[in-house]
Amino acid sequence: MLLNANLSNGTLQVSSSDYNCFYTTNYLNLIKWNGTVYSSLSISNYQTITGFDLNSIVTHPHYTSISDLHTNEPMLHKSGTQIATVSTDIDNDLRLSATPCIGADEFLLPLSGTYTIGSNSDYSTIANAVLDLYESGIDGAVIFKLKDGQYNEQINLDGAIIGSSAANTVTFESNSGFHGNVNITYTANSAGSNYVLRINEAEHLIFRNLTFTAGGTDYARIVLF
């Protein structure tokens, strides 16, 4: 929850509120603001009038129990925002720096389905997608669609991906379907970093409609198996 409030003349004044999870068993009385009851966060009602909770959600948090605030509710996963003073959760696990979970518990969900990489996407970089792939594992086929552009980075798939199989494959492909629109490039400066794409003991991978280029001269290897 991200809520800023102060007490002025005995009255609690809220200056901002966002990235929260709201839940009530009576959805007709979700929020009461300045004497008006709102049944939703709809942009045409509460959000418009207050300017608050534009990134908040309404869902049951599904806590383990009333006293155990652990949860695996998908809508809370990576739906929060970074708060500099809160770097760990109730288990002392590190919060994800850019997209922490809403609530007291930082949890992981296996990946499944289609995700985008690039500007204004599920992942801003290929490296972030690969990190999530290894931290969370998969429980279905996963497709990463790269938006048009140049990606100045390496892809390092180091080790088996939990949950991957002949059915649960991991695909990296151009979102447009044209290899000329996506260029993954890296300029290596040592033998140890001499690759654009490295695959080490990772299986069930598909690369489709992508361009890989090495920017170096002395170290210009593109693929390392």
N, CA, C and O of each residue as an XYZ file, in Angstrom:
900
protein
N       0.847     -1.196      0.000
C       0.000      0.000      0.000
C       0.875      1.235      0.000
O       1.861      1.311      0.733
N       0.516      2.190     -0.814
C       1.221      3.469     -0.858
C       0.213      4.553     -0.504
O      -0.619      4.943     -1.323
N       0.305      5.038      0.750
C      -0.674      5.997      1.252
C       0.047      7.066      2.051
O       0.789      6.754      2.982
N      -0.165      8.326      1.693
C       0.411      9.437      2.426
C      -0.708     10.229      3.089
O      -1.666     10.645      2.437
N      -0.570     10.430      4.394
C      -1.611     11.150      5.128
C      -0.979     11.931      6.266
O       0.116     11.603      6.722
N      -1.672     12.963      6.721
C      -1.217     13.713      7.871
C      -2.426     14.178      8.670
O      -3.544     14.231      8.157
N      -2.187     14.510      9.925
C      -3.247     14.950     10.827
C      -3.186     16.467     10.940
O      -2.188     17.020     11.404
N      -4.259     17.142     10.515
C      -4.317     18.598     10.548
C      -5.586     19.041     11.263
O      -6.697     18.714     10.843
N      -5.406     19.797     12.359
C      -6.554     20.270     13.144
C      -7.475     19.133     13.569
O      -8.699     19.260     13.592
N      -6.824     18.003     13.909
C      -7.598     16.854     14.368
C      -8.245     16.060     13.261
O      -8.981     15.116     13.547
N      -8.001     16.402     11.990
C      -8.619     15.710     10.860
C      -7.534     15.017     10.030
O      -6.521     15.618      9.672
N      -7.775     13.749      9.739
C      -6.831     13.000      8.909
C      -6.975     13.429      7.456
O      -8.055     13.316      6.876
N      -5.886     13.922      6.868
C      -5.914     14.378      5.490
C      -5.006     13.492      4.644
O      -3.817     13.356      4.929
N      -5.577     12.890      3.602
C      -4.833     12.014      2.696
C      -4.348     12.841      1.511
O      -5.144     13.476      0.819
N      -3.038     12.829      1.283
C      -2.467     13.614      0.194
C      -2.234     12.774     -1.058
O      -2.199     13.319     -2.161
N      -2.072     11.457     -0.911
C      -1.914     10.584     -2.074
C      -2.206      9.148     -1.686
O      -2.044      8.762     -0.529
N      -2.633      8.369     -2.648
C      -2.933      6.956     -2.431
C      -2.860      6.244     -3.772
O      -3.490      6.667     -4.741
N      -2.083      5.152     -3.827
C      -1.951      4.435     -5.089
C      -1.331      3.065     -4.848
O      -0.809      2.793     -3.766
N      -1.391      2.203     -5.862
C      -0.821      0.855     -5.833
C      -1.313      0.059     -4.623
O      -0.532     -0.616     -3.953
N      -2.621      0.148     -4.352
C      -3.221     -0.566     -3.235
C      -4.122     -1.680     -3.745
O      -4.530     -1.696     -4.907
N      -4.421     -2.613     -2.844
C      -5.414     -3.646     -3.114
C      -6.602     -3.401     -2.194
O      -6.452     -3.378     -0.972
N      -7.782     -3.220     -2.779
C      -9.004     -3.014     -2.003
C      -9.882     -4.262     -2.101
O      -9.992     -4.889     -3.155
N     -10.502     -4.598     -0.972
C     -11.419     -5.740     -0.982
C     -12.485     -5.555      0.085
O     -12.185     -5.158      1.211
N     -13.720     -5.842     -0.269
C     -14.822     -5.838      0.680
C     -15.841     -6.870      0.235
O     -15.957     -7.151     -0.958
N     -16.575     -7.434      1.169
C     -17.618     -8.401      0.813
C     -18.865     -7.702      0.298
O     -19.757     -8.345     -0.256
N     -18.932     -6.370      0.480
C     -20.056     -5.588     -0.016
C     -19.524     -4.555     -0.996
O     -19.100     -3.473     -0.588
N     -19.543     -4.875     -2.277
C     -18.918     -4.018     -3.271
C     -19.679     -2.714     -3.510
O     -19.196     -1.837     -4.226
N     -20.853     -2.584     -2.922
C     -21.556     -1.308     -3.023
C     -20.917     -0.259     -2.129
O     -21.131      0.939     -2.314
N     -20.130     -0.714     -1.156
C     -19.491      0.198     -0.196
C     -17.982     -0.049     -0.190
O     -17.408     -0.432      0.829
N     -17.359      0.173     -1.330
C     -15.917     -0.082     -1.416
C     -15.114      1.028     -0.754
O     -14.215      0.757      0.042
N     -15.437      2.286     -1.084
C     -14.695      3.435     -0.558
C     -15.688      4.550     -0.228
O     -16.648      4.797     -0.958
N     -15.422      5.210      0.894
C     -16.195      6.395      1.238
C     -15.242      7.582      1.301
O     -14.279      7.578      2.068
N     -15.522      8.604      0.480
C     -14.639      9.773      0.382
C     -15.492     11.044      0.448
O     -16.393     11.248     -0.366
N     -15.186     11.897      1.440
C     -15.918     13.154      1.620
C     -17.436     12.944      1.652
O     -18.206     13.723      1.089
N     -17.830     11.876      2.324
C     -19.252     11.606      2.506
C     -19.918     10.846      1.382
O     -21.083     10.465      1.499
N     -19.194     10.615      0.283
C     -19.759      9.885     -0.850
C     -19.219      8.461     -0.876
O     -18.017      8.241     -0.732
N     -20.118      7.496     -1.061
C     -19.741      6.082     -1.120
C     -19.556      5.673     -2.575
O     -20.411      5.959     -3.414
N     -18.451      5.009     -2.878
C     -18.167      4.543     -4.229
C     -18.105      3.013     -4.227
O     -17.577      2.396     -3.301
N     -18.652      2.427     -5.279
C     -18.683      0.969     -5.380
C     -17.513      0.416     -6.187
O     -17.335     -0.799     -6.264
N     -16.709      1.305     -6.794
C     -15.573      0.849     -7.591
C     -14.529      1.956     -7.653
O     -14.739      3.070     -7.172
N     -13.378      1.607     -8.271
C     -12.319      2.591     -8.488
C     -12.465      3.264     -9.841
O     -11.560      3.971    -10.282
N     -13.579      3.056    -10.494
C     -13.787      3.495    -11.865
C     -13.247      4.897    -12.110
O     -13.415      5.804    -11.295
N     -12.596      5.043    -13.255
C     -12.012      6.327    -13.629
C     -13.093      7.411    -13.740
O     -12.794      8.601    -13.648
N     -14.349      6.993    -13.939
C     -15.435      7.973    -14.074
C     -15.994      8.418    -12.726
O     -16.877      9.274    -12.662
N     -15.470      7.830    -11.651
C     -15.993      8.171    -10.327
C     -14.886      8.573     -9.361
O     -14.348      9.676     -9.451
N     -14.555      7.694     -8.453
C     -13.608      7.990     -7.376
C     -12.251      8.459     -7.908
O     -11.711      9.447     -7.411
N     -11.692      7.776     -8.900
C     -10.364      8.128     -9.395
C     -10.343      9.518    -10.021
O      -9.385     10.271     -9.843
N     -11.382      9.849    -10.740
C     -11.449     11.161    -11.382
C     -11.549     12.280    -10.361
O     -10.873     13.301    -10.487
N     -12.379     12.098     -9.365
C     -12.621     13.137     -8.369
C     -11.403     13.360     -7.482
O     -11.062     14.501     -7.171
N     -10.737     12.263     -7.068
C      -9.626     12.373     -6.117
C      -8.255     12.401     -6.782
O      -7.320     12.998     -6.247
N      -8.128     11.764     -7.939
C      -6.816     11.597     -8.549
C      -6.015     10.498     -7.886
O      -4.831     10.333     -8.178
N      -6.644      9.741     -6.993
C      -5.963      8.687     -6.249
C      -6.175      7.313     -6.903
O      -7.106      7.116     -7.684
N      -5.297      6.381     -6.565
C      -5.449      4.948     -6.844
C      -5.630      4.628     -8.325
O      -6.418      3.755     -8.688
N      -4.902      5.337     -9.170
C      -4.990      5.064    -10.603
C      -4.374      3.713    -10.957
O      -4.710      3.130    -11.988
N      -3.472      3.208    -10.104
C      -2.833      1.911    -10.343
C      -3.240      0.871     -9.300
O      -2.626     -0.192     -9.213
N      -4.263      1.171     -8.515
C      -4.741      0.232     -7.506
C      -5.693     -0.781     -8.138
O      -6.184     -0.581     -9.249
N      -5.944     -1.868     -7.415
C      -6.800     -2.937     -7.926
C      -7.814     -3.325     -6.859
O      -7.644     -3.029     -5.676
N      -8.868     -3.993     -7.305
C      -9.877     -4.532     -6.397
C      -9.902     -6.040     -6.579
O     -10.300     -6.532     -7.635
N      -9.486     -6.767     -5.572
C      -9.497     -8.228     -5.636
C      -9.349     -8.801     -4.236
O      -8.850     -8.126     -3.335
N      -9.774    -10.023     -4.052
C      -9.571    -10.726     -2.780
C      -8.085    -11.064     -2.667
O      -7.551    -11.693     -3.581
N      -7.398    -10.684     -1.604
C      -5.965    -10.954     -1.490
C      -5.635    -12.412     -1.209
O      -4.492    -12.836     -1.383
N      -6.635    -13.187     -0.773
C      -6.447    -14.618     -0.494
C      -5.240    -14.886      0.409
O      -4.341    -15.655      0.068
N      -5.252    -14.236      1.557
C      -4.220    -14.507      2.553
C      -4.312    -15.959      3.015
O      -5.373    -16.582      2.953
N      -3.189    -16.478      3.473
C      -3.178    -17.842      3.992
C      -4.170    -17.987      5.142
O      -4.881    -18.988      5.228
N      -4.218    -16.994      6.019
C      -5.207    -16.956      7.101
C      -5.338    -15.521      7.563
O      -4.643    -14.644      7.049
N      -6.209    -15.263      8.516
C      -6.422    -13.905      9.000
C      -5.188    -13.355      9.702
O      -5.017    -12.141      9.814
N      -4.328    -14.260     10.174
C      -3.102    -13.823     10.857
C      -1.838    -14.096     10.041
O      -0.743    -13.705     10.446
N      -1.982    -14.768      8.889
C      -0.844    -15.096      8.037
C      -1.034    -14.380      6.701
O      -1.883    -14.768      5.899
N      -0.241    -13.334      6.463
C      -0.445    -12.459      5.311
C       0.307    -12.901      4.060
O       0.519    -12.096      3.152
N       0.713    -14.169      3.998
C       1.294    -14.684      2.765
C       0.180    -14.911      1.747
O      -0.948    -15.247      2.107
N       0.512    -14.722      0.473
C      -0.492    -14.846     -0.579
C       0.166    -15.254     -1.884
O       1.357    -15.023     -2.096
N      -0.632    -15.867     -2.762
C      -0.190    -16.159     -4.124
C      -1.214    -15.646     -5.129
O      -1.352    -16.193     -6.222
N      -1.932    -14.590     -4.749
C      -2.946    -14.015     -5.627
C      -2.275    -13.384     -6.853
O      -1.507    -12.433     -6.708
N      -2.555    -13.904     -8.065
C      -1.864    -13.407     -9.271
C      -2.000    -11.911     -9.500
O      -1.074    -11.283    -10.012
N      -3.140    -11.325     -9.129
C      -3.324     -9.894     -9.397
C      -2.420     -9.017     -8.531
O      -2.176     -7.859     -8.869
N      -1.921     -9.560     -7.414
C      -1.015     -8.799     -6.559
C       0.435     -8.916     -7.016
O       1.292     -8.129     -6.613
N       0.694     -9.905     -7.857
C       2.062    -10.200     -8.273
C       2.616     -9.096     -9.174
O       2.069     -8.826    -10.243
N       3.700     -8.463     -8.737
C       4.389     -7.412     -9.496
C       3.460     -6.256     -9.860
O       3.606     -5.650    -10.921
N       2.509     -5.952     -8.985
C       1.562     -4.865     -9.251
C       1.824     -3.639     -8.385
O       1.079     -2.662     -8.452
N       2.877     -3.685     -7.574
C       3.179     -2.583     -6.672
C       4.173     -1.602     -7.264
O       4.454     -1.619     -8.462
N       4.698     -0.750     -6.402
C       5.708      0.220     -6.821
C       6.791      0.298     -5.755
O       6.548      0.002     -4.585
N       7.957      0.688     -6.160
C       9.100      0.721     -5.248
C       8.938      1.814     -4.198
O       8.577      2.949     -4.509
N       9.214      1.446     -2.944
C       9.280      2.401     -1.841
C      10.682      2.290     -1.249
O      11.059      1.237     -0.734
N      11.438      3.355     -1.319
C      12.859      3.316     -0.971
C      13.105      2.803      0.446
O      14.109      2.138      0.700
N      12.200      3.107      1.361
C      12.410      2.724      2.761
C      11.958      1.302      3.061
O      12.143      0.821      4.179
N      11.366      0.618      2.076
C      10.895     -0.755      2.288
C      11.598     -1.656      1.285
O      11.140     -1.803      0.152
N      12.701     -2.255      1.694
C      13.508     -3.069      0.780
C      13.272     -4.562      0.959
O      13.675     -5.348      0.102
N      12.630     -4.974      2.048
C      12.369     -6.392      2.306
C      10.910     -6.604      2.712
O      10.214     -5.660      3.087
N      10.460     -7.858      2.630
C       9.077     -8.167      3.000
C       9.035     -8.769      4.403
O      10.018     -8.686      5.140
N       7.895     -9.379      4.783
C       7.734     -9.904      6.150
C       8.655    -11.087      6.428
O       8.895    -11.418      7.589
N       9.177    -11.733      5.380
C      10.117    -12.847      5.553
C      11.563    -12.397      5.394
O      12.481    -13.217      5.374
N      11.754    -11.089      5.283
C      13.067    -10.492      5.050
C      13.600    -10.824      3.657
O      14.801    -10.726      3.407
N      12.699    -11.220      2.751
C      13.087    -11.408      1.354
C      13.162    -10.045      0.673
O      12.378     -9.147      0.980
N      14.101     -9.897     -0.244
C      14.256     -8.630     -0.948
C      13.053     -8.353     -1.834
O      12.544     -9.239     -2.521
N      12.611     -7.097     -1.802
C      11.566     -6.672     -2.723
C      12.164     -6.526     -4.121
O      13.316     -6.114     -4.260
N      11.394     -6.861     -5.156
C      11.831     -6.563     -6.510
C      11.943     -5.057     -6.657
O      11.037     -4.325     -6.258
N      13.032     -4.592     -7.217
C      13.325     -3.162     -7.202
C      12.331     -2.341     -8.009
O      11.969     -1.237     -7.600
N      11.882     -2.860     -9.148
C      11.017     -2.069    -10.017
C       9.541     -2.393     -9.841
O       8.702     -1.493     -9.829
N       9.225     -3.670     -9.704
C       7.818     -4.079     -9.644
C       7.585     -5.056     -8.503
O       7.405     -6.250     -8.743
N       7.585     -4.570     -7.266
C       7.313     -5.468     -6.133
C       5.846     -5.897     -6.109
O       4.999     -5.306     -6.779
N       5.570     -6.925     -5.333
C       4.190     -7.364     -5.162
C       3.465     -6.419     -4.204
O       4.078     -5.843     -3.306
N       2.176     -6.269     -4.401
C       1.360     -5.519     -3.444
C       1.175     -6.378     -2.199
O       0.902     -7.573     -2.305
N       1.320     -5.784     -1.033
C       1.104     -6.508      0.203
C       2.384     -6.729      0.981
O       3.431     -6.171      0.651
N       2.295     -7.544      2.009
C       3.413     -7.752      2.929
C       4.402     -8.796      2.438
O       5.524     -8.869      2.940
N       3.999     -9.611      1.452
C       4.814    -10.747      1.028
C       5.256    -10.591     -0.419
O       4.440    -10.330     -1.303
N       6.549    -10.753     -0.653
C       7.085    -10.769     -2.010
C       7.110    -12.218     -2.485
O       7.833    -13.038     -1.919
N       6.333    -12.545     -3.515
C       6.232    -13.941     -3.945
C       6.448    -14.052     -5.450
O       6.381    -13.061     -6.177
N       6.707    -15.265     -5.897
C       6.972    -15.536     -7.297
C       5.874    -16.426     -7.867
O       5.347    -17.290     -7.166
N       5.533    -16.223     -9.120
C       4.596    -17.075     -9.833
C       5.280    -17.623    -11.076
O       5.969    -16.873    -11.768
N       5.113    -18.904    -11.382
C       5.696    -19.447    -12.616
C       5.156    -18.713    -13.843
O       3.992    -18.312    -13.881
N       6.009    -18.547    -14.830
C       5.595    -17.881    -16.064
C       4.826    -18.846    -16.963
O       5.095    -20.047    -16.974
N       3.881    -18.315    -17.704
C       3.130    -19.090    -18.683
C       2.418    -18.118    -19.610
O       1.807    -17.153    -19.151
N       2.494    -18.367    -20.903
C       1.810    -17.480    -21.844
C       2.770    -16.562    -22.569
O       3.956    -16.862    -22.708
N       2.241    -15.433    -23.031
C       2.994    -14.513    -23.882
C       3.321    -13.220    -23.137
O       2.462    -12.647    -22.466
N       4.566    -12.766    -23.261
C       5.037    -11.539    -22.629
C       5.779    -10.704    -23.680
O       6.358    -11.246    -24.622
N       5.753     -9.394    -23.506
C       6.450     -8.516    -24.431
C       7.723     -7.968    -23.787
O       7.814     -7.826    -22.568
N       8.705     -7.664    -24.643
C       9.970     -7.077    -24.207
C      10.210     -5.816    -25.027
O      10.031     -5.810    -26.245
N      10.616     -4.751    -24.347
C      10.888     -3.492    -25.023
C      10.243     -2.340    -24.278
O       9.853     -2.484    -23.120
N      10.131     -1.210    -24.931
C       9.550     -0.026    -24.306
C       8.072     -0.249    -23.994
O       7.322     -0.769    -24.820
N       7.665      0.159    -22.774
C       6.269      0.029    -22.338
C       5.766     -1.400    -22.491
O       4.685     -1.633    -23.032
N       6.555     -2.352    -22.010
C       6.237     -3.770    -22.149
C       6.271     -4.445    -20.787
O       6.494     -3.805    -19.759
N       6.040     -5.767    -20.804
C       6.138     -6.541    -19.560
C       7.559     -6.494    -19.009
O       7.759     -6.463    -17.795
N       8.550     -6.489    -19.911
C       9.961     -6.411    -19.516
C      10.648     -5.353    -20.371
O      10.458     -5.304    -21.586
N      11.435     -4.521    -19.737
C      12.121     -3.461    -20.474
C      13.342     -3.983    -21.214
O      13.741     -3.410    -22.227
N      13.944     -5.070    -20.717
C      15.139     -5.640    -21.346
C      15.015     -7.151    -21.425
O      14.207     -7.759    -20.724
N      15.824     -7.746    -22.287
C      15.885     -9.202    -22.376
C      16.433     -9.776    -21.080
O      15.971    -10.816    -20.609
N      17.422     -9.096    -20.503
C      18.034     -9.573    -19.259
C      17.007     -9.681    -18.141
O      17.045    -10.634    -17.363
N      16.092     -8.723    -18.046
C      15.059     -8.783    -17.014
C      14.132     -9.970    -17.228
O      13.715    -10.616    -16.266
N      13.808    -10.261    -18.481
C      12.956    -11.409    -18.786
C      13.651    -12.714    -18.425
O      13.033    -13.614    -17.857
N      14.931    -12.818    -18.754
C      15.692    -14.029    -18.435
C      15.818    -14.208    -16.923
O      15.716    -15.326    -16.418
N      16.040    -13.109    -16.201
C      16.130    -13.179    -14.744
C      14.838    -13.727    -14.157
O      14.874    -14.602    -13.292
N      13.698    -13.223    -14.619
C      12.408    -13.702    -14.129
C      12.192    -15.160    -14.511
O      11.619    -15.930    -13.740
N      12.644    -15.531    -15.681
C      12.522    -16.906    -16.153
C      13.206    -17.870    -15.192
O      12.663    -18.926    -14.868
N      14.394    -17.504    -14.741
C      15.141    -18.391    -13.841
C      14.660    -18.287    -12.396
O      14.700    -19.279    -11.668
N      14.215    -17.132    -11.972
C      13.734    -16.989    -10.600
C      12.375    -17.650    -10.395
O      12.119    -18.234     -9.342
N      11.497    -17.559    -11.406
C      10.120    -18.021    -11.251
C       9.865    -19.388    -11.847
O       8.953    -20.084    -11.402
N      10.647    -19.800    -12.848
C      10.348    -21.027    -13.555
C       9.126    -20.852    -14.440
O       8.588    -19.750    -14.553
N       8.685    -21.946    -15.075
C       7.513    -21.880    -15.947
C       6.599    -23.065    -15.656
O       7.051    -24.110    -15.188
N       5.301    -22.893    -15.939
C       4.373    -24.019    -15.838
C       3.503    -24.110    -17.087
O       2.382    -24.618    -17.037
N       4.019    -23.621    -18.190
C       3.366    -23.686    -19.491
C       4.315    -23.118    -20.519
O       5.366    -22.578    -20.172
N       3.954    -23.234    -21.775
C       4.790    -22.653    -22.821
C       4.862    -21.138    -22.650
O       3.860    -20.489    -22.351
N       6.064    -20.582    -22.843
C       6.293    -19.146    -22.662
C       6.826    -18.555    -23.963
O       7.731    -19.107    -24.588
N       6.254    -17.433    -24.354
C       6.715    -16.723    -25.547
C       7.079    -15.296    -25.156
O       6.258    -14.575    -24.589
N       8.307    -14.890    -25.459
C       8.739    -13.513    -25.272
C       8.773    -12.846    -26.648
O       9.545    -13.244    -27.520
N       7.931    -11.833    -26.833
C       7.869    -11.119    -28.101
C       8.643     -9.811    -27.975
O       8.286     -8.950    -27.171
N       9.699     -9.664    -28.766
C      10.541     -8.476    -28.717
C       9.997     -7.414    -29.661
O       9.811     -7.658    -30.854
N       9.745     -6.235    -29.110
C       9.291     -5.125    -29.947
C      10.423     -4.653    -30.855
O      11.598     -4.901    -30.585
N      10.054     -3.979    -31.921
C      11.036     -3.502    -32.886
C      12.083     -2.620    -32.213
O      11.762     -1.799    -31.353
N      13.337     -2.800    -32.616
C      14.402     -1.960    -32.084
C      15.703     -2.709    -31.959
O      15.797     -3.886    -32.309
N      16.712     -2.015    -31.456
C      18.023     -2.609    -31.210
C      18.204     -2.840    -29.718
O      17.953     -1.949    -28.906
N      18.643     -4.048    -29.363
C      18.855     -4.426    -27.970
C      20.348     -4.622    -27.764
O      20.927     -5.596    -28.246
N      20.968     -3.692    -27.045
C      22.404     -3.759    -26.796
C      22.654     -4.551    -25.522
O      22.921     -3.980    -24.464
N      22.566     -5.863    -25.634
C      22.741     -6.724    -24.471
C      22.995     -8.163    -24.904
O      22.824     -8.531    -26.066
N      23.411     -8.961    -23.922
C      23.638    -10.370    -24.144
C      22.441    -11.176    -23.644
O      21.700    -10.728    -22.770
N      22.264    -12.365    -24.208
C      21.318    -13.335    -23.663
C      22.142    -14.483    -23.108
O      22.838    -15.173    -23.853
N      22.063    -14.688    -21.798
C      22.832    -15.735    -21.139
C      21.869    -16.707    -20.457
O      21.375    -16.439    -19.362
N      21.611    -17.826    -21.109
C      20.724    -18.856    -20.562
C      21.601    -19.929    -19.939
O      22.035    -20.868    -20.607
N      21.852    -19.771    -18.647
C      22.846    -20.572    -17.943
C      22.161    -21.539    -16.986
O      21.819    -21.166    -15.864
N      21.962    -22.764    -17.420
C      21.350    -23.778    -16.574
C      19.935    -24.121    -17.007
O      19.318    -23.409    -17.799
N      19.434    -25.228    -16.468
C      18.091    -25.684    -16.811
C      17.040    -24.712    -16.280
O      17.196    -24.143    -15.200
N      15.977    -24.530    -17.045
C      14.863    -23.671    -16.647
C      13.799    -24.552    -16.007
O      13.285    -25.471    -16.645
N      13.469    -24.276    -14.756
C      12.517    -25.107    -14.022
C      11.165    -25.124    -14.737
O      10.600    -24.072    -15.037
N      10.658    -26.312    -15.005
C       9.356    -26.461    -15.638
C       9.397    -26.599    -17.139
O       8.379    -26.922    -17.750
N      10.552    -26.362    -17.762
C      10.625    -26.455    -19.219
C      10.596    -27.916    -19.656
O      11.096    -28.800    -18.960
N      10.003    -28.147    -20.816
C       9.886    -29.501    -21.351
C       9.607    -29.397    -22.846
O       9.574    -28.301    -23.406
N       9.409    -30.539    -23.481
C       9.089    -30.536    -24.907
C       7.785    -29.802    -25.178
O       7.599    -29.233    -26.253
N       6.876    -29.816    -24.198
C       5.603    -29.094    -24.338
C       5.724    -27.663    -23.825
O       5.163    -26.740    -24.416
N       6.455    -27.476    -22.730
C       6.625    -26.152    -22.124
C       7.919    -25.524    -22.635
O       8.935    -25.498    -21.940
N       7.859    -25.030    -23.838
C       9.034    -24.434    -24.469
C       9.138    -22.955    -24.114
O       8.178    -22.345    -23.644
N      10.321    -22.391    -24.349
C      10.561    -20.958    -24.155
C      10.977    -20.370    -25.501
O      11.990    -20.766    -26.076
N      10.186    -19.425    -25.992
C      10.419    -18.841    -27.310
C      10.766    -17.360    -27.199
O      10.109    -16.610    -26.477
N      11.795    -16.951    -27.916
C      12.120    -15.542    -28.102
C      11.896    -15.237    -29.581
O      12.504    -15.869    -30.445
N      11.026    -14.270    -29.875
C      10.736    -13.984    -31.269
C      10.418    -12.511    -31.481
O      10.083    -11.785    -30.545
N      10.531    -12.094    -32.729
C      10.176    -10.728    -33.099
C       8.674    -10.543    -33.007
O       7.905    -11.372    -33.493
N       8.263     -9.458    -32.385
C       6.835     -9.172    -32.253
C       6.184     -8.928    -33.617
O       5.015     -9.255    -33.821
N       6.939     -8.361    -34.531
C       6.409     -8.058    -35.860
C       6.469     -9.257    -36.789
O       5.806     -9.280    -37.826
N       7.268    -10.260    -36.417
C       7.428    -11.419    -37.278
C       8.509    -11.259    -38.323
O       8.719    -12.166    -39.129
N       9.206    -10.126    -38.335
C      10.252     -9.864    -39.328
C      11.595     -9.707    -38.626
O      11.751     -8.860    -37.747
N      12.563    -10.532    -39.022
C      13.847    -10.544    -38.312
C      14.594     -9.227    -38.421
O      15.369     -8.885    -37.528
N      14.377     -8.478    -39.500
C      15.083     -7.221    -39.669
C      14.662     -6.128    -38.714
O      15.339     -5.106    -38.607
N      13.565     -6.322    -38.023
C      13.066     -5.290    -37.103
C      13.648     -5.400    -35.697
O      13.496     -4.477    -34.897
N      14.306     -6.502    -35.387
C      14.872     -6.708    -34.055
C      16.332     -7.108    -34.191
O      16.641     -8.133    -34.797
N      17.225     -6.314    -33.637
C      18.646     -6.608    -33.684
C      19.178     -6.705    -32.253
O      19.132     -5.734    -31.498
N      19.680     -7.883    -31.892
C      20.299     -8.098    -30.581
C      21.803     -8.076    -30.800
O      22.344     -8.931    -31.502
N      22.473     -7.111    -30.210
C      23.893     -6.921    -30.503
C      24.688     -6.693    -29.222
O      24.190     -6.124    -28.250
N      25.939     -7.153    -29.250
C      26.817     -6.954    -28.090
C      28.256     -6.866    -28.582
O      28.663     -7.597    -29.485
N      29.013     -5.968    -27.982
C      30.431     -5.818    -28.306
C      31.260     -6.356    -27.151
O      31.379     -5.708    -26.111
N      31.826     -7.529    -27.330
C      32.632     -8.169    -26.284
C      34.033     -7.579    -26.252
O      34.568     -7.155    -27.276
N      34.623     -7.558    -25.053
C      35.990     -7.043    -24.927
C      36.917     -8.020    -24.220
O      38.018     -7.654    -23.809
N      36.462     -9.280    -24.079
C      37.302    -10.298    -23.457
C      36.816    -11.671    -23.894
O      35.701    -11.820    -24.395
N      37.673    -12.675    -23.694
C      37.310    -14.039    -24.085
C      36.127    -14.548    -23.257
O      35.295    -15.306    -23.755
N      36.059    -14.131    -22.000
C      34.992    -14.614    -21.127
C      33.615    -14.089    -21.485
O      32.603    -14.707    -21.154
N      33.573    -12.953    -22.158
C      32.277    -12.361    -22.525
C      32.026    -12.438    -24.026
O      31.198    -11.702    -24.565
N      32.742    -13.327    -24.690
C      32.730    -13.372    -26.148
C      31.508    -14.130    -26.683
O      31.627    -15.256    -27.166
N      30.349    -13.503    -26.589
C      29.132    -14.076    -27.162
C      28.028    -13.019    -27.131
O      28.066    -12.082    -26.333
N      27.059    -13.189    -28.005
C      25.809    -12.433    -27.936
C      24.738    -13.308    -27.304
O      23.942    -12.839    -26.491
N      24.724    -14.589    -27.684
C      23.794    -15.573    -27.127
C      24.578    -16.755    -26.589
O      25.336    -17.393    -27.320
N      24.391    -17.045    -25.300
C      25.052    -18.193    -24.673
C      23.987    -19.136    -24.130
O      23.067    -18.716    -23.429
N      24.126    -20.431    -24.467
C      23.199    -21.452    -23.971
C      24.021    -22.534    -23.289
O      24.830    -23.205    -23.930
N      23.811    -22.701    -21.985
C      24.564    -23.670    -21.204
C      23.585    -24.537    -20.408
O      23.044    -24.109    -19.388
N      23.370    -25.753    -20.888
C      22.498    -26.733    -20.218
C      21.036    -26.313    -20.161
O      20.264    -26.895    -19.399
N      20.641    -25.326    -20.939
C      19.237    -24.951    -21.057
C      18.661    -25.647    -22.288
O      19.310    -25.735    -23.330
N      17.427    -26.141    -22.145
C      16.815    -26.898    -23.232
C      15.440    -26.329    -23.578
O      14.919    -25.446    -22.898
N      14.873    -26.868    -24.660
C      13.507    -26.540    -25.091
C      13.368    -25.046    -25.400
O      12.416    -24.390    -24.977
N      14.338    -24.535    -26.144
C      14.376    -23.113    -26.500
C      14.089    -22.922    -27.980
O      14.473    -23.745    -28.810
N      13.415    -21.835    -28.299
C      13.119    -21.483    -29.688
C      13.482    -20.021    -29.899
O      13.066    -19.159    -29.124
N      14.260    -19.736    -30.951
C      14.572    -18.358    -31.345
C      14.050    -18.175    -32.764
O      14.396    -18.942    -33.663
N      13.215    -17.154    -32.963
C      12.520    -17.047    -34.233
C      12.450    -15.592    -34.690
O      12.080    -14.702    -33.925
N      12.813    -15.373    -35.952
C      12.694    -14.053    -36.583
C      13.437    -12.962    -35.821
O      12.893    -11.892    -35.550
N      14.693    -13.254    -35.480
C      15.543    -12.298    -34.773
C      16.862    -12.148    -35.517
O      17.285    -13.060    -36.227
N      17.515    -10.996    -35.356
C      18.854    -10.777    -35.886
C      19.827    -10.653    -34.726
O      19.580     -9.916    -33.771
N      20.948    -11.387    -34.815
C      22.011    -11.303    -33.813
C      23.267    -10.776    -34.499
O      23.651    -11.269    -35.560
N      23.902     -9.784    -33.901
C      25.142     -9.253    -34.460
C      26.150     -9.042    -33.346
O      25.799     -8.667    -32.227
N      27.428     -9.293    -33.680
C      28.534     -9.031    -32.757
C      29.220     -7.753    -33.194
O      29.575     -7.594    -34.362
N      29.406     -6.832    -32.236
C      29.972     -5.537    -32.579
C      31.481     -5.484    -32.546
O      32.069     -4.504    -33.003
N      32.129     -6.517    -32.013
C      33.569     -6.479    -31.862
C      34.307     -6.997    -33.084
O      33.696     -7.435    -34.059
N      35.631     -6.940    -33.014
C      36.475     -7.493    -34.077
C      37.335     -8.626    -33.530
O      37.332     -9.724    -34.086
N      38.070     -8.375    -32.450
C      38.884     -9.432    -31.831
C      37.987    -10.478    -31.175
O      38.302    -11.668    -31.198
N      36.876    -10.042    -30.593
C      35.935    -10.953    -29.935
C      34.566    -10.746    -30.588
O      33.810     -9.848    -30.217
N      34.275    -11.592    -31.561
C      33.069    -11.361    -32.364
C      32.220    -12.633    -32.506
O      31.561    -12.834    -33.525
N      32.243    -13.474    -31.491
C      31.423    -14.679    -31.525
C      29.968    -14.300    -31.257
O      29.687    -13.479    -30.384
N      29.060    -14.889    -31.998
C      27.643    -14.594    -31.818
C      26.981    -15.598    -30.895
O      26.310    -15.206    -29.940
N      27.157    -16.900    -31.162
C      26.485    -17.915    -30.356
C      27.523    -18.822    -29.699
O      28.476    -19.272    -30.336
N      27.314    -19.072    -28.419
C      28.182    -19.977    -27.651
C      27.318    -21.043    -27.010
O      26.447    -20.737    -26.196
N      27.558    -22.306    -27.375
C      26.851    -23.434    -26.752
C      27.793    -24.107    -25.782
O      27.419    -25.086    -25.136
